[in-house]
Amino acid sequence: MISSFRRYSNDNNGDEMTTQIQQADPVETEAFAGRVFDSVLGLIDAWSIYLGEKLGLYDALAEGPMTRDDLVSQTGTHWRYVTEWLEQQVTTGILEVDDPKAGHEVRLYSLPPAHREVLCDRDSLSYLAPFVRLVTAGGLQIPALLEVYRAGGGVPWEQYGADMRTGQAEMNRPWFMNALGTDWFPMVPDLHERLNVTDARVADIGCGEGWSAIAIAQAYPNLTVDGFDIDEASMVAAREHARNAGVSDRVRFHHIDGSEVLGEGAYDVVTLFECVHDMSHPVDVLTGARRLVKGDGHVVVMDEAVGDEFGASSDVERLMYGFSLLVCLPDGMSHGDSVGTGTVMRRSQLEAYATAAGFSGLEVLPIENDLWRFYTLTQ
């Protein structure tokens, strides 16, 4: 509602001009102030969860109710800080306490079963502690982000540190290990059949810590997988994960840019899981993928399930723009001549990259997921 006007003189010609000043609706102001306040409370919760996970407090409490002193003894932490953390966790509703009126030494604190699954069960699809870890790692780069937002350039993946790398890997791990070979790929009969062929070969480009490659190998015991990534620390971790999973004889990891992988028509399937939007030069990598795959093979891209057009305000769009602001766009912009895609890569953008790489187009695969969309690039 326009409720006031301001008149002022134009310095160039002295003519008076009228500008409308829209005053805020008090109800809308209060509502938005409430949203910002709730966001701050959520941020505090996230940081407190980060402390609890990194210090091993949740893992200790997952074993059963504990007194403060037992928790301090088991985790090697300071009693005064743990006292404050425990009380904050009860106040915010993450932990429970048997008797809030009892003394600090005798109160029993516990982690409810549902909360334990979210914060401690590393195999659960509801496991979100790594999510908090990677978002915190992004927030810690705010000083560097301010610099590049002003001057250009980017913040390279390595600068975000181990919390970002492991946070992303551990967030995706339950999905790859629990769904990729049992739910997702079987929904695409041609792809599923191809992966079951004896001696089939898969190239997993941008594989990170390797959980996608490991999950493929476990689901399809007759094939071999080569994983490729430009992050050396991820490759070291991936090799250890493969050894621990018992598939290192069929899964190999290589520290190399996906566009530089050699092997004309060497692979039955080439996969790119949640990485194309991060790439500074995605057309080069997709060109490499087209070169690597057999003429009748499959190139599968998994990326974010954003809308086809800008304008929606879903939780997925909000989440992906958040990642883009803090992580994916700055990472992609950290290499020269970057296309600067960002996390919100819409279908038309991927199709343009695929066409420039020599593919005839793409199709959306019938794999349902709230966060990710699966594509096959057509030759």
N, C-alpha and C positions, 0 to 999 in steps of 0.2 A: 504494500500500500504506500503510495506517495503521500507523505504527510508534511513535507516542508520544501521550500525552495531557497536557493541561495543565488544572489546576484553579484556579479563581480565584473571588473573592467578588463577588457582584452588589451594587453600591453602593446599589441601591434598597431591597432587602429583606434583604440579608445572606445569602440562600440561596446555597449553593455550586452552581455550574453547571459542567458538564463540556463542554469544547470539544475537538474532535478537530483535531489539527494534522498535516496530511499532509506528510511529508518527501519530498524529491525523490529520484527514482531517479537514481543517479549516471550511469548510461548515458544517460538522457534529458537530464540536465543537460549532459553533455559534447557530446551531439549538437546541442543548441540553442546552446550556446556556440560550437560550430563554425559553425553557420549564421550567427550574428551576426558572427563573425570574417570569414567569407566575404563577408557583406554589406558590411562595412567595406572589404575589399579591392576589391570591385566599385565602391563609391563612389569610392575613390581612382582606380581606372581611369577612371571616368566623368569625374572632374574633370581628369585628365591628358589625356583625349581632348578635353575642352572647350578646354584650353589649346592643344593642338596644332592644333585646327580654327581657333580664333579668331586665332591667330598666323600662320596660313598654312603651318605646318610640314608638315602632311600633303600639302597641294597641291604643295609644293616637292618633297617626296620622291617623289610620284607620277610625277615626270618621270624618275626613275632614281636609283640609289645616289649618295650624297653624303657628303663628309666633314663634320665638324662646322663647320669654318670656311666651307665653301661654303654650308651651310645658313644660318649666321648672316649671311653676306653677302647672300644672296638674300632673306631675310625681315626684315632690319633688327632683329635681336634681339641680346641680350647673350650672349656666349660662355659665361659661367659657368652661367647658367640653362639654356641649351640643352644644355650638357654633362650636367647632372643629368637633364634631361628625356629625352635620348636614352638614357642608361643605364637609367633607370627603364622606358622603353618596351621596351628589349631584355629586361630582367629580367622584365617582366610578360607578354612574349610577343607584343607588338603589332608591334615592329620586329625586324629581323634585323641582325646585324653580321658582317662578313667575318672579322675576327680580333680577338677580345676582348682578346688580349694585346698588341696593337699600341698605339702611342701615340695620344693623343687627336687629333693632327693628321692621322694617316693612316688611321684606321679608316674603313671605308665602311659607312654605315648605309643600309638599304633597307626599303621598305614592300612586303610580299608582295602579289601580284596580288589574292588573295581579300580581303585587308584593305583594299587600295586601293579596291575596289568598294564596300565597306561605308562607308568614310570619305570618299571623294572623288567617286564616280560619281553625280552629281546626278540622273541619269535612271534609275538602277537601283532596282528594288523592294526591294533589300537596303540601300539608302542609309540609314544610321542616325545619322550625325553630327548632324543637326538634332534627333533624338530626345534625344540627350545635352544639346544646347543648351537645349531647352525645359524638361527636368527640372531642369537647373542653375538656370535662371531662376526656377523655382518654389521651389527650395531657398533662393535668395537672399532670398526674402520671409519667411523664418522669423520674424524679429522682428515683422513686421506680422501674421503668422498667429497668433503667441502672443497678441497683443493682441485679435484678433477671436475667438479661441477662448475667451478669458476674458469678453469684454464683449459679444460679438455684433457685428453689422455684417459687413463684407466687405472684400476687397481687389480693387479694380477692375482690369479687364483691362489698362488703360493703364499701371498701376503696375508690371506685370511686365516692361514694356519691350520693346525690339526683339527681344531674343533669344527671348522667348516667341512673339511674333507671327511672326517669320520661321521659327522652329523648327517651329511647327505647320504653316505654309504649305509649307515645303520637305519636311516629312515626308509630307504628303498629296499633294503635286504629282506624284510618279512614279505613284501609283495612279490619280489622275484622268487624267493624260495618257496612260498606257499601257493602262488597263483600262476606264475609264468608258464610252467610246463604242464600244469594240471587243469587250469581254467582258461587262460588266455589263448595260447597257441592252438589247443585242440578246437577252438571255435573257428579256426581257419583251416579247413580240411586239406587244401593243397599244401599249405605251409607245414602242417602237422605231419603229413605223409612224407614230405621231403626230408624233414628232420629225422625221421625214423629209418631212412635209407642207410644201409651199412656203409661205413666209411664216408658219410657225409661230412662236409667241412663248413664251419661257421666262422665268419669274421665279425667280432663285436667291437665296433669302433666307438671310442669315447667311453670305455667301459669302467672308468673310475677304479674303485677298489675290487672290482671283478665279480660282484655277486650275480649280475645278469649272466655272465659267461658260465659261472659255476652252476647256476640254476638250470641252464640249458643242458649242460653236460650231465647233470644228475637226472633230468627228466628224459633224456634221449641217450641211452648208454652206448649206442653204436657210432656216435660221431665224435669229432674233435673240434675244439674251439681255440681260435687265436684272438686274444684280447689286445687292443691297442689304445694307448692313451699318452698324452703329452706330459702328464704329471708324474714325475719319477717316484715321489713318495707313495702315490696311489698304486703304482706297479709293484713296489716292494710289499705293500700290504696285501695286494691281490695274490701274489705268489704264496704268501703265508696262508691266506684264507684257502687257497686251492689245496695246499698240502694238508691242512687240517680237515678239509672236507673229503679228502681221499680221491681227488680227481686230477691231481697234478700231472698224471701220465697222459691225460687227454685235454688238458687246458693249459695253454702257454700264454704268457703275457709279455708284451713288447712295448718298450718306451719309445714311441715314435708318433709323429703327426699322422693322422688318418689319411691325409692326401698323399703321403709319401710311401705308403705300403705297396710293395711289389707283389705281382702274381696275377697275370692276365687270366681272367676266367677261372680262378683257382677255388672259388667258394660257391657252395650251393645256396647259402643264405648269408646276407650281410645285415647286421642289426646296428641301429644307432638309437640307444635309449636315453632320452631326456638330455640330449647334448647339442643338437643342431643349433638351437637358439643361442647357445653359449659361444659358438664358433665365430671367430673373427672373419673367416673366409669359408663360409659353408658351401659355396658352389665348388670350390676346389676339393673339399672333402667328399661331397656327393659325386663329383666326377670320378674321384678315386674309387668310391663304392661301386659305381657303374662299371668301372674297369675290372674290379675284383670279382664280380659276380658272374656266374655262368649265364649264357643267353636265356635259359629257361629257369633261372634261379629267382630268388626273392630278395628284395631290399626292403627292410621293415624299419620304419621310424616311429618311435614313441616320443611324443612331446606333449606339452601342456594342453588340457582340454578347455581352451579359451573359446569365446564366441567367434563367429566368422566376421563380425563387425564390431567396431568400437561403439560403446554407448550403454552396454549392459552394466549393472552394478551388483553382480552376484558375488558370493563369498569367494568363488574361484578366481574371478577377475581381480578382486581386491588383493587376494593372496599373491597372485602372480605378478601384479604390478609392484607389490611390496618387495618380492624377491628381485624384480628387475631393478628397482631403485637402489637397493643395497648391495646386490651381488652380481647378477647375471650381466646387466648392461656394463657396469664398470669392468668386469672381467673381460667381456668381449671387446671392449674398447681399449684394452691394455696392449693390443698388438697393432702394428702399423696398418693403415689402410683398411681398418675394420669396417664391415657393413653396419655394425651397431644394431643388431637385431633386438636384443633384450628378451626377457622371459616370455612376453606376450607376442608369440609368433603365431599369427592367424593362418588359417589354411591357405589363403591366397598367397601369403608370403612364402610359405614352404613350397607351394606349387611353382612359384616363380623361380626359386632356387633350383628346384628339381628340373625344370625345363631348361634353365641355363646350363645345367650339368649334362644335358643330353637325354634326359628321360622324356617320355611322351606326356607324362602327367602323374597323377596319384589317385588312389582310392582310399577311402576310410574303411578300415577293417571292422567287422562286427564284434569288437571286444568292448564290453561296457566297463567303464571306470569313471568315477567322479572327477578325478584329477588329471588323468592322462587320456590322450587319443592316439590310436594306432593307425598308421598309414602304410600302404605298400606303394612303392614307386614303380610305375609301369615303364617297361623298356620299349 
